[in-house]
Amino acid sequence: MTSRGIRNNNPGNIRLGDPWQGLAEDQTDPSFCVFTSPEYGIRAAAKVILTYQDRYGCWSVKSIIDRWAPPNENDTGAYIAAVAKDVGVGPDELVDAHSLPVMTKLLRAIFVHENGSCPYDNVMLEKGATMAGVR
């Protein structure tokens, strides 16, 4: 069975609210955005991470995931540990999501945690990230 995030082309499980680029005309999920293609969902996730860094000073996996997956909805500690391990850094180590290789690792790790897997190859992850302005 395909996870909700993958079905919605929203592998980061971004909640409804912002007028994201690439939203499907028909929003069939009552809580989460539905995008027209995976690239737009990947782009939105990358934009969120960039905003966390640029506006809120979240420069570690711990600070990014603390905002992304609040403890009232998630086992945030386990989420942080899994993403840090997959990215290859310590939870408090600084990461630069403006770097395409770093952002690609972050996105893959978050998508695996959110959906149980990441069906996208690096080419698709990089395309969505570059659409968000990552170089």
URCORCOR-V168857 format. One record per pair of residues at least 4 apart in sequence whose ideal C-beta (glycine too) atoms are under 8 Angstrom apart, sorted by sequence separation. I is the first residue (numbers start at 1). J is the second residue. D is the distance in Angstrom with one decimal. If there is no record, write none. Layout:
# URCORCOR-V168857
i = {I:I}
j = {J:J}
d = {D:D}
This chain:
# URCORCOR-V168857
i = {2:3:4:10:14:19:23:24:29:36:37:38:39:40:41:42:43:44:45:46:47:48:49:50:51:52:53:59:60:61:62:63:64:65:66:69:70:71:75:76:77:78:79:80:81:82:83:89:98:99:100:101:102:103:104:105:106:107:108:109:110:111:112:120:121:122:123:124:125:126:127:128:130:2:5:6:29:35:51:53:58:69:71:74:84:97:98:112:120:129:130:5:14:27:28:35:52:53:57:58:70:84:89:96:97:111:112:5:27:56:69:84:95:111:118:5:26:33:58:87:4:35:58:84:97:111:23:24:66:69:81:108:16:23:24:33:52:53:56:65:68:80:95:107:23:24:52:108:16:20:22:23:16:22:65:66:9:16:20:22:49:52:65:87:15:16:52:15:16:22:23:88:108:14:15:22:62:65:87:104:107:13:14:21:22:49:61:64:86:87:20:48:8:22:104:107:10:21:22:61:62:86:87:104:107:10:21:61:83:86:8:10:20:4:8:9:10:104:8:9:61:83:86:100:103:5:8:9:11:14:82:83:4:9:61:9:12:61:62:100:11:12:14:61:62:82:83:100:9:10:11:14:60:61:64:82:103:6:9:12:60:61:8:12:60:64:10:11:14:60:61:79:100:59:60:99:100:5:12:59:98:99:59:97:98:64:68:53:53:52:53:61:65:50:49:50:46:49:12:46:49:49:46:45:42:45:45:42:38:42:46:50:42:45:46:50:50:39:42:43:46:47:38:42:43:46:47:41:42:39:40:43:44:46:39:42:43:38:40:39:12:11:12:11:12:11:13:12:13:11:11:5:11:5:6:11:5:3:4:3:3:6:3}
j = {6:7:8:14:18:23:27:28:33:40:41:42:43:44:45:46:47:48:49:50:51:52:53:54:55:56:57:63:64:65:66:67:68:69:70:73:74:75:79:80:81:82:83:84:85:86:87:93:102:103:104:105:106:107:108:109:110:111:112:113:114:115:116:124:125:126:127:128:129:130:131:132:134:7:10:11:34:40:56:58:63:74:76:79:89:102:103:117:125:134:135:11:20:33:34:41:58:59:63:64:76:90:95:102:103:117:118:12:34:63:76:91:102:118:125:13:34:41:66:95:13:44:67:93:106:120:33:34:76:79:91:118:27:34:35:44:63:64:67:76:79:91:106:118:35:36:64:120:29:33:35:36:30:36:79:80:24:31:35:37:64:67:80:102:31:32:68:32:33:39:40:105:125:32:33:40:80:83:105:122:125:32:33:40:41:68:80:83:105:106:40:68:29:43:125:128:32:43:44:83:84:108:109:126:129:33:44:84:106:109:32:34:44:29:33:34:35:129:34:35:87:109:112:126:129:32:35:36:38:41:109:110:32:37:89:38:41:90:91:129:41:42:44:91:92:112:113:130:40:41:42:45:91:92:95:113:134:38:41:44:92:93:41:45:93:97:44:45:48:94:95:113:134:94:95:134:135:41:48:95:134:135:96:134:135:106:110:96:97:97:98:106:110:97:97:98:97:103:68:103:106:107:107:107:107:110:111:120:120:124:128:132:125:128:129:133:134:124:127:128:131:132:124:128:129:132:133:128:129:127:128:131:132:134:128:131:132:128:131:131:107:107:110:110:111:111:114:114:115:114:115:111:118:114:115:120:115:114:115:115:116:119:117}
d = {5.0:6.9:6.1:5.7:7.9:7.1:7.0:7.7:7.5:5.8:7.6:5.9:6.2:6.5:6.6:6.4:6.3:6.6:6.7:6.3:6.3:6.5:6.7:5.8:5.2:5.2:7.3:6.5:6.9:6.0:6.1:6.9:5.9:5.5:7.4:6.7:6.7:7.9:6.3:6.1:6.4:6.2:6.3:6.0:6.3:6.3:6.0:4.1:7.9:6.5:6.1:6.7:6.3:6.1:6.3:6.2:6.2:6.0:6.3:6.5:6.0:5.7:7.1:4.2:7.2:5.8:6.4:6.6:6.2:6.1:6.4:6.8:5.8:5.1:5.3:6.1:5.5:4.0:7.2:5.7:3.8:4.0:4.6:5.6:5.6:5.9:7.4:6.1:5.4:4.1:7.1:4.7:7.4:7.2:5.7:4.2:3.9:6.0:7.5:4.7:6.8:6.1:5.9:5.6:4.9:7.9:4.9:6.9:5.3:7.9:5.4:4.5:5.4:4.1:7.9:4.7:7.4:7.4:7.6:6.7:7.1:7.0:5.9:7.6:6.0:7.2:6.1:4.4:6.2:5.0:6.8:5.0:6.7:7.0:6.2:6.9:7.5:7.7:6.6:6.3:7.9:5.1:7.0:7.9:6.1:5.1:5.4:7.7:7.7:6.0:4.9:7.3:7.9:5.2:5.2:7.4:7.7:6.4:7.2:6.7:6.2:5.4:4.6:7.5:6.1:6.5:7.5:5.8:5.7:7.4:7.5:7.1:6.2:6.6:7.1:2.6:5.1:5.8:4.5:5.9:5.2:5.6:5.1:6.3:7.6:7.9:6.0:7.9:6.9:6.0:7.1:7.3:5.6:6.8:4.8:7.4:5.7:6.9:7.5:5.2:7.5:6.9:5.4:5.8:6.6:5.0:7.7:4.4:7.1:3.6:5.7:6.5:4.9:7.2:6.7:6.7:5.5:6.3:4.5:4.0:6.1:4.3:6.7:6.0:4.7:7.4:6.8:6.8:6.9:7.4:6.9:6.2:6.7:5.7:6.2:4.9:6.7:8.0:4.3:6.0:5.6:7.8:5.3:5.4:5.5:7.6:6.3:7.0:6.6:4.2:6.6:6.6:6.6:8.0:7.8:5.4:4.7:8.0:4.5:6.7:5.0:7.3:7.1:3.3:6.1:7.7:7.3:6.7:6.6:6.0:6.3:5.6:5.3:4.8:6.5:7.5:6.2:7.7:6.9:6.7:6.1:8.0:7.6:7.1:7.1:7.3:7.0:7.8:5.3:7.9:7.3:7.6:7.9:5.9:4.8:7.0:7.6:6.9:7.9:5.8:6.2:7.8:6.4:6.0:6.3:6.8:7.7:6.9:6.1:6.9:6.1:6.3:6.1:7.5:4.6:6.9:7.1:6.6:7.4:4.5:7.7:4.7:6.3:2.6:7.4:3.7:7.8:7.3:6.8:5.4:7.4:4.2:7.8:5.8:4.7:7.7:4.7:7.2:7.6:6.3:7.7:7.9:6.0:7.9:6.8:4.2:5.1:6.2:8.0:6.3:5.8:7.3:7.0:5.3:5.5:7.3:4.7:7.6:8.0:4.0:5.9:6.3:7.8}
